[in-house]
């Protein structure tokens, strides 16, 4: 589509537009109306929020996850005479992700629910901005094969993986010969200095109060347990093609350095910035160029000292036992990463519903991994079946613990 200046506009589909990543993406897009057009928006249950976005951005399509929410959104769009066509259901989300008129897909649906639409965008050869780490954690090599077969361009949006990507040479074929290791930074979350003996008393409200980032409830709990970092280790292994032993995690409470690459000559290249997701979002949208993100600039004169802590120091291994599971499942049979992801989603949901304690999340993950036997998945159906089996096993563990 050409605008009045003759420039080609990029049509964008945002999967999960009412979440924090989706909202930030729309904020970035609003700064560049000459470059981008919002083509499709999707949401799970937040009809009112998606309606507001439709009023402002007037997308061609809006999709709700369920029929009841879709019909309600359709009614409200008709009442306001909006031009947006409303659809619903998982298949409809995948359809807009691979729509012929879509150039860019922001994949920001939380959890394994976003896998099918990510695969659809990958097979359709889209520029795929991956904020859904579970597509790689669950899909693994199967997902990467879809990216390659479709000719898609996969760009990481997680702040850590975007930082690594920005710190690497342009040619991926040279990475393995140059990289010594990837260093993912972690803030340590709200409980970095809390006595592990008191973890049984942690409330959902406390776990969701991240000191640096504004995020959804599920990822906030993952940050508090550092399971988000375990999932990021798995994602980094697939994104950058390095061995698990080449991935290291260091605690950096200030969240200024977002991650680093150490090269064979032991030089280190890092990406720095304010803790604002609009920075990696803008980079993904504009790559290989850069454009205004709307984030505040990093002020070195006002910045506090930057500090780093080893995971072996200050009892962090006891505080964050789930992090080590990343290397465990990467060394286990194919599909184990999907089991861990499913178990963790069930465990976090149970904690947020006050069915289990904070310190029992790790117990659910461990026991589910022990219960579920895996075989290498060869299709989306295999992955979804493994995900369902793992969720069922995790739910049985939760039921036992919550008695």
N, C-alpha and C positions, 0 to 999 in steps of 0.2 A: 504494500500500500504506500503510495506517495503522498507526502504532505504538500503544502503550498510552496515549499522551497525546493521541491523535487527530490528530497531525501526519502529513502525507504524506511518506513516505520516497522518496528518489530512488534508482532502480535504476541502477547504474553498470556499464558494460562497459569493461574495460581491455585494450586491444589492445597487446600487448607488455608483459605484467605482470612478467616476470622481469628486464627491463632496469632501468636506474637510474631512469628516469622512472616506470615502473610500480611499482617498489618504493616510491618516495617517495609516489606516489599512495595506495598502500595504507596507508602510515604516516599520511597525513593523514586518510583515511577512518576509520581505527581510532580517531581522536580524537573522531569524531562519529557513533557508531553509531545515535543517535536520528534522524539526518538522512539517512543513506545506507545502502544495501544493496548489497553486491558481487554482481552478477547473473552476470557472465561474465568469464573470464580467458583470455588467449591467450598462447602462447609459440611460439618456433621449434623449439628443440632441448632446452631445459633441463627435462627431465622431473622431476628431483628437486626443483628449485626450485619448479616449478608445483605439484607434489604438496604441498609444505609449505604453499603458499598456499591450496590447496584444503582442507587439514586445518584451517587457522586460520579461513578466511573462508567456507567451505562454499558456493561459488557454485552456481547452478543449472547452469551450463555451463562446461566447460574445453575449450579447443581447441588442438591442436598443429598445426604447419604440415604435417607429413608423417604418412603412415599408420603407419610403423614407430614413431615416437615417440608417436603417438596411441594405438596399441594397447598400448604399454608403460604409458602413464599410466592407461589404462582398467583394465588388470590390477591395478595397484597401488591404484587407487581402490576396486575391488571387494574386494580383500584387506582394506582398512580399513573397508569398509561405508560409504563416503562417499555422500551423496545426489547428488553431482555427475554429470551426464551428460557423457561425454567424446566429442568430435567431432574430426575432423582434415581438413586441406586448406584451400586458399585460399577456396573457396566457403563453407566452414563459418565461417571468420573473418568474412566479409562478412555471413553470415546472422545471427550474434549481434550484429554492429554495427547492423543495422537491425531487430532483433527488436522486436516490438510492445510488449514489456514493458520495454524499455530506455529510460531517460530521458536519460542522460548517457553519452557515449562519450569515453574518453581515448584518443586516437590516438597511440600511442607506438611503433609499429613503425618501425624504422630503414629509411630508404631508400625507393626506388620500390616495394618490396614492399608498402608500406602504402597505396598509392594506391587500389586497388579497394575496400578496406574503408572508407576515408575517403569515397569517392564513395557507397557504400551508406548510410553514416550520414547524409551530407548529403541524399541524395534522400529518406530516411525522416524528415527534419525533426528530427533529434536536436539536443540541445545538444552541439556537437562541440568538444572541447578539443584543439586542434591542437598536438601536440608533434612531429609529423612534418612538417617544413618542406618535404619533397619533394613533398607533395600539391600545394602551390602552385607550387613550382619546376618540377615536371613537368607538372602539370595546368593551371596558369595560369588563363586566362579560362574554359576548359572546366569546371574545378573550381568556380569562382565561380558559373557558371551553374547547376550542380547544387545548390549551397547555396541560391541564390535560388529555384529551382524547387521545392525540397523544403521551403522555409521553415525551414531549420536556423538555429541561432544559432552562429556561428563565433567562438570565443574563443581567442586565441593563448596558448600556454603557454611558448614560448621566453622566457627571462627578458627579452631585449631588446624583443620585440614586446609582451609583457605590460606592460612598463614604458611603452612608447609608448601602448598602449591605455589604461592608467591615467592617462596625462597628457593625454588628449584629452577634448573635451566629450562629453556623453552622446549627442548627436544626430549620427550620421555625416553627415547631409545638410549640416551646417555645416562639415565639416572642410576641404573644398577652399577655402572662402572665408577661412579663418582661418590655415591652416598656411603658414608660410614654408618650413620644412624639418624633416625628421626627422633626428635625430643619434643614430646607433647607436654605443654604446661597445663597445670590444674590449679584452680584457686584454692582448693581444699574445702570449699563450701562453708556453710555456717558452723560446722562442728570441728573445724581443724584443730582447735585447742581444747575441746570439751573432753572431759574424762569419759573414756569408753564405758566405765562402770555405770554411768548414768544414762546410757543410750536407751534403756528400756522405758525411760520417762519422756522421751522426745515425742512431741505432738506433731500432727500434720502441719499446723500453722508454723511451728518453728522450723520444720524441715523445708518449707516452701519459701522461707525468708532468706534468699541468697544475698550475700553481702555486696556483690558487684553487678550481677546481671538480672534483668527483668525477664522471666521466662514462665512458661506454663507449669502447672502443678506437677505433672509427671516428670518432666526433665529436671525440675527443681529438686525433687526427691532423689532422682538419680545423681544429681550433683552432690547432694548431702551424703549419699552412700559411696560416691565416686564410681558407681556403676556406669555413669555416663562416660567416664574415662575408659573403663573396660571396653565399652562398645566402640569408643573412638580408636582404641588400639586395634580392634578387629577391622574397623573401617579403613584405617591407615594401611594395614597389611594388604588389603585388596586394592585400594586406590593407587598406591605407590609401588606395589610389587616388591616390597622388601620382606625379608624373613622376620618372623616375630621377634627374634633375638636382637634385631636392629631397631626396635622401637623401645623407647625409654620414656618414663613419665617423671616429671619433677614438679613439685609444688611451688607455685609462684603466686602468693596471695594477692598481689596488686592487679593481676590480670592486664598487664600492659604489654608484655611480650606474649604473643598468642601461640607461638610454637617456633621451633628452630630446626634447621637441618645442619648436621655436622658432616663435613666432607672428609674424604680420604686423607687430605693434607691436614686435617684437624682444625681447619677454619670453620667458623660457625656463622651461618646466615640466618637472621631472625626477622620476623615481621612484628612491628609494634603499632599500637594504636589505642584509642579509647575503647573501653568495653561496650561497644555498640554494634549490634548485628547489621546495621545499615551499611557498614564498611564492606564486609564480605559479600553482602547482597549486591551492592553497587559494582563491585569488582566482577562478580559473576555475570551480571547483566551487560557490562561494557567490555569485558575481556576480548581481545588483548590490550585494549586501551583502558583508560581510567576516566571516571566522571565524578561529579559532585555527588556525595552521599547524603548530606544533611547531618552527618555526625560532627560532634565537636572535635576540634583539632587537639592533638596531644600537646600540652604545655609543659615542656621540660623544666621550666623555671619554677613551676608550682608543684611539680611532681615529688612525691615522697620517695624515699629510698626504695630501690627494687631489691627484694630478698628472694631466696630460693631455699627450699628444704628438701632433703632426701626423703623418699618414702620409708627408709629404714630408721629415720630419726624421729624423736618425739612420740614414739608409739603409733605412728601412722599406719603401720601394718595391722595393728590391732583395731584401729579405728575404721579402716577401709579394707576389710578382708575380701570384698567382692572384686576389687581391682585385679587381683592375681588370677581370677577365673578367666580373664581374656587369654592369657598364654596357655592355660589349661585346655580350653575348648579349641584353640587353634592347633594344638597338638593332638587333639582327639579325632575320632572319625568324622568325616564330612557330615554336616547337618547339626553338629553339636552347638555351633554358634546360634543356630535358629532355636534350639531348645533353651539355651540360656536367655535369649531375648524374650521368648514367650513366658518363661517362668518369671522373669523379672517384671514384665508387664502385669501379670496376675498378682504378684507379691506387692508391687507398689499400689495397685488399685485397692488391694485389701487393706494396706496400711492407711491409705487416704480415707477409706470407709471405716477405719478404726476397728477392723476385724483382727488384725495382728499388730504386734509392736514393731517399732522401727528396727530393733535389733534382730527381729525374726525374718526380715526380708532376705538376708543372706542364707538363712536356714532353708527357706523355701527354694531358693535357687540351687543350693547344693543338693537337696534331696531330689528335686526334679531331674537334675542332670544324672543322678544315680539310677533313677527309675526308667528313664526313656532310652531305649536302644535305637540307634540311627543307622540308616543306610544312605548312600549318596543320592540326593534328590536329582531327578532328571527332567523335571517339569514343574510348572507352576502348581499343578495339582498335587505333586509330591510335597512341595514346600508347604502348601496350605494344609495338607493332611498332617504333616509333621508338626506344624504350628498348633493345629487343633489338638493333637494328641498331647503335646507338651502343656498346653493350657489346661487340659483336663487333669493331667497328673499334678500340675501345680495347684489347681483348685482343690484337689483332694488333700494335699499337704496343708493348705490354708485351713480347710475345714477341720483337720485334726488339731492344728495349733490353736484355733480360735475357740475350741471347746472349753 
